[in-house]
Amino acid sequence: APMVEVGEELQRLSFPFIDKNMRPYFRDVEIHVKRQMEDLGNLCDIASQTIEIGLLLESSRQSIVQRKFAGWAAILAFPTAIAGIYGMNFENMPELKWEYGYF
């Protein structure tokens, strides 16, 4: 963090135009900046975890919907197959003229 480095430099080096009595204030500013940087890091972690939780919840919801769709697809597969076989308009279907048609 650039502000931490500036605070350390102002505290460590001596400048003729800065009063020596100001050094403790620079240290205080440096401590405040470090604390703010730590708080900012914590907030970034919290935001990241919140986003992860939201993505996990959405993934769970999608999984539930996918299971419902798969169930309905399985239920509708059999009638669709039957309709596909018996819905054909062919005169040459094996079962029409043969006793054991599809077996």
Backbone bond lengths (Angstrom), bond angles and torsions (degrees), N, CA, C in turn:
res aa  C-N    CA-C-N  psi(-1)  N-CA   C-N-CA  omega(-1)  CA-C   N-CA-C  phi
1 A - - - 1.449 - - 1.525 108.74 -
2 P 1.299 117.73 125.27 1.469 120.69 -177.32 1.527 113.20 -61.73
3 M 1.323 117.84 -35.55 1.472 119.39 -178.94 1.520 111.48 -65.69
4 V 1.328 117.55 -35.44 1.465 120.71 178.17 1.517 109.32 -64.86
5 E 1.330 116.90 -43.85 1.459 120.78 179.54 1.523 111.18 -63.63
6 V 1.316 117.23 -40.98 1.471 120.38 178.37 1.524 110.02 -63.30
7 G 1.332 116.98 -43.26 1.467 120.07 178.43 1.512 112.18 -62.51
8 E 1.333 117.38 -40.74 1.462 120.61 178.20 1.520 111.04 -64.75
9 E 1.335 116.74 -42.49 1.465 120.38 179.62 1.527 111.33 -64.25
10 L 1.324 117.15 -43.53 1.468 120.06 -179.81 1.524 111.22 -65.76
11 Q 1.296 117.30 -31.73 1.461 121.27 -179.78 1.529 110.93 -77.72
12 R 1.319 117.64 -36.81 1.460 122.22 -173.51 1.532 112.43 -83.43
13 L 1.322 116.35 -45.95 1.466 119.94 -175.85 1.523 110.81 -83.47
14 S 1.316 114.92 157.44 1.468 117.86 176.00 1.526 108.14 -111.94
15 F 1.306 114.80 126.20 1.458 121.86 178.94 1.523 107.63 -111.48
16 P 1.330 117.09 138.87 1.473 118.78 -177.60 1.528 112.72 -67.81
17 F 1.295 117.30 -25.70 1.467 120.00 -176.75 1.530 112.95 -90.86
18 I 1.361 117.45 -0.66 1.465 121.05 177.49 1.521 108.42 -114.26
19 D 1.313 115.09 127.90 1.467 120.92 -179.32 1.532 110.36 -65.68
20 K 1.328 117.43 140.54 1.466 121.92 -179.02 1.524 111.87 -66.77
21 N 1.295 117.26 -22.35 1.463 120.46 178.13 1.538 112.21 -71.45
22 M 1.319 115.74 -10.83 1.468 120.12 -179.42 1.530 112.61 -85.37
23 R 1.324 118.57 -12.79 1.468 121.29 -176.61 1.527 113.27 -57.55
24 P 1.314 119.69 -43.48 1.475 117.76 177.95 1.530 112.59 -59.87
25 Y 1.325 116.62 -31.39 1.465 119.71 178.30 1.530 111.05 -69.17
26 F 1.326 115.35 -37.46 1.465 118.68 176.28 1.526 110.55 -64.35
27 R 1.325 116.57 -39.30 1.464 120.43 176.89 1.527 109.59 -62.74
28 D 1.334 115.48 -41.79 1.463 120.10 178.88 1.537 110.86 -62.27
29 V 1.328 115.87 -43.14 1.465 120.05 178.08 1.527 109.98 -63.25
30 E 1.332 116.85 -41.03 1.461 120.66 178.75 1.528 111.01 -61.46
31 I 1.323 116.72 -42.57 1.469 120.90 178.69 1.524 110.46 -62.92
32 H 1.335 116.54 -42.44 1.470 120.33 178.87 1.531 111.27 -64.08
33 V 1.320 116.15 -41.52 1.467 119.59 179.73 1.527 110.12 -64.31
34 K 1.341 117.43 -42.95 1.466 120.45 178.63 1.526 111.00 -62.10
35 R 1.326 116.44 -40.65 1.459 119.98 178.82 1.532 110.89 -64.57
36 Q 1.337 115.88 -41.13 1.463 119.30 178.57 1.530 111.21 -65.77
37 M 1.330 116.63 -37.76 1.467 120.09 177.46 1.529 110.61 -64.05
38 E 1.324 116.70 -39.91 1.462 120.90 177.93 1.530 110.67 -65.06
39 D 1.338 116.17 -43.48 1.467 119.84 177.73 1.530 111.27 -62.82
40 L 1.328 115.75 -39.64 1.461 119.92 178.71 1.526 110.82 -64.35
41 G 1.326 116.96 -40.54 1.466 120.51 175.97 1.515 111.53 -61.58
42 N 1.336 116.58 -41.57 1.469 120.43 177.84 1.524 111.32 -63.40
43 L 1.329 116.39 -41.28 1.469 119.83 178.46 1.528 111.37 -64.80
44 C 1.325 116.48 -38.15 1.475 119.58 176.66 1.522 110.48 -62.60
45 D 1.330 117.18 -41.65 1.463 120.73 177.83 1.525 111.20 -62.84
46 I 1.326 116.55 -43.27 1.467 120.66 179.72 1.530 110.42 -63.61
47 A 1.340 116.49 -43.06 1.468 119.81 178.92 1.527 110.77 -63.17
48 S 1.315 116.75 -41.98 1.463 120.89 178.94 1.526 111.06 -62.68
49 Q 1.319 116.89 -43.97 1.464 120.49 179.14 1.526 111.31 -65.92
50 T 1.323 117.14 -37.12 1.462 120.84 178.40 1.530 110.72 -64.08
51 I 1.320 116.52 -42.35 1.466 120.26 177.92 1.522 110.28 -63.83
52 E 1.335 116.89 -42.60 1.469 120.43 178.34 1.525 111.59 -60.54
53 I 1.320 116.80 -42.88 1.467 120.67 179.47 1.525 110.01 -62.82
54 G 1.320 116.95 -42.92 1.461 120.36 177.99 1.520 112.05 -61.04
55 L 1.334 116.67 -42.26 1.463 119.89 178.63 1.524 111.65 -65.84
56 L 1.326 117.13 -38.68 1.466 120.25 178.03 1.523 111.54 -65.16
57 L 1.329 116.83 -40.97 1.464 120.06 178.02 1.527 111.16 -63.94
58 E 1.321 116.45 -42.12 1.461 119.93 178.92 1.524 110.81 -65.36
59 S 1.306 116.96 -39.79 1.466 120.79 177.13 1.522 110.83 -62.29
60 S 1.315 116.80 -39.47 1.463 120.80 178.21 1.526 110.71 -64.42
61 R 1.325 116.84 -42.73 1.466 120.49 178.25 1.529 111.00 -62.76
62 Q 1.326 116.33 -42.31 1.464 119.76 179.04 1.523 111.04 -64.24
63 S 1.316 116.73 -36.90 1.462 120.72 178.83 1.526 110.59 -62.99
64 I 1.317 116.89 -41.57 1.468 120.80 178.67 1.527 110.21 -63.31
65 V 1.319 117.11 -43.89 1.468 121.13 179.53 1.529 110.25 -64.40
66 Q 1.324 117.10 -41.16 1.465 119.85 179.47 1.525 111.29 -63.44
67 R 1.328 117.03 -38.14 1.467 119.31 177.57 1.524 111.05 -64.41
68 K 1.331 116.96 -39.00 1.467 120.01 177.64 1.526 110.71 -63.73
69 F 1.333 116.34 -45.26 1.466 119.64 178.67 1.521 111.38 -61.57
70 A 1.321 117.28 -41.81 1.466 120.71 179.73 1.529 110.59 -64.35
71 G 1.313 117.00 -39.18 1.467 120.49 177.46 1.513 111.87 -63.00
72 W 1.323 116.30 -46.23 1.463 119.31 178.99 1.528 111.08 -65.78
73 A 1.311 117.29 -37.68 1.472 119.91 178.18 1.524 110.59 -63.14
74 A 1.329 116.92 -39.64 1.466 120.11 178.55 1.522 110.94 -66.78
75 I 1.317 116.49 -39.02 1.470 120.22 179.09 1.527 110.83 -65.89
76 L 1.325 116.90 -40.02 1.466 120.69 -176.52 1.523 113.50 -84.36
77 A 1.317 118.99 -10.06 1.467 120.91 -177.27 1.528 111.65 -66.81
78 F 1.310 117.85 -43.30 1.471 120.68 -177.77 1.533 112.14 -64.43
79 P 1.338 119.04 -51.84 1.475 117.77 177.94 1.528 112.62 -61.11
80 T 1.324 117.04 -32.06 1.462 119.72 178.54 1.522 110.80 -66.42
81 A 1.333 116.60 -41.46 1.467 120.13 178.28 1.528 110.89 -64.19
82 I 1.316 116.49 -43.07 1.473 120.34 178.95 1.527 110.10 -62.92
83 A 1.325 116.62 -44.79 1.466 119.74 179.29 1.522 110.83 -64.75
84 G 1.332 116.91 -33.60 1.460 119.87 178.51 1.514 112.35 -67.03
85 I 1.325 115.76 -37.30 1.471 119.14 -179.36 1.522 110.87 -76.91
86 Y 1.320 116.98 -51.35 1.469 120.70 -174.98 1.520 113.34 -82.91
87 G 1.307 117.16 -10.62 1.456 119.11 -179.61 1.517 113.34 -88.21
88 M 1.336 117.36 -2.61 1.464 119.96 -179.65 1.528 109.82 -73.60
89 N 1.289 116.38 141.22 1.468 121.82 178.76 1.523 109.89 -102.40
90 F 1.332 117.31 60.07 1.459 121.22 179.66 1.516 109.68 -110.22
91 E 1.249 115.28 139.71 1.457 120.17 174.91 1.523 110.35 -80.02
92 N 1.335 117.22 -23.94 1.462 121.10 -174.70 1.530 113.10 -94.87
93 M 1.285 119.52 28.54 1.461 120.67 178.02 1.522 108.82 -71.65
94 P 1.338 118.84 132.38 1.467 121.58 -175.38 1.520 113.20 -57.75
95 E 1.286 119.52 -36.60 1.459 120.38 -174.68 1.521 113.31 -74.36
96 L 1.309 117.40 -15.10 1.454 119.18 -177.99 1.524 112.34 -74.08
97 K 1.322 117.45 -31.81 1.458 119.72 -175.23 1.522 112.89 -121.58
98 W 1.323 117.05 2.96 1.462 119.40 -176.66 1.513 108.56 -128.58
99 E 1.271 117.62 139.19 1.461 122.81 -174.19 1.531 112.45 -63.60
100 Y 1.335 116.49 -37.54 1.471 120.19 -176.24 1.531 111.27 -107.96
101 G 1.265 119.08 39.49 1.446 127.67 -174.51 1.522 119.31 -21.86
102 Y 1.297 119.60 -74.51 1.461 122.12 -175.43 1.516 112.94 -100.90
103 F 1.311 119.35 3.91 1.476 120.76 -177.32 1.471 110.55 -94.56
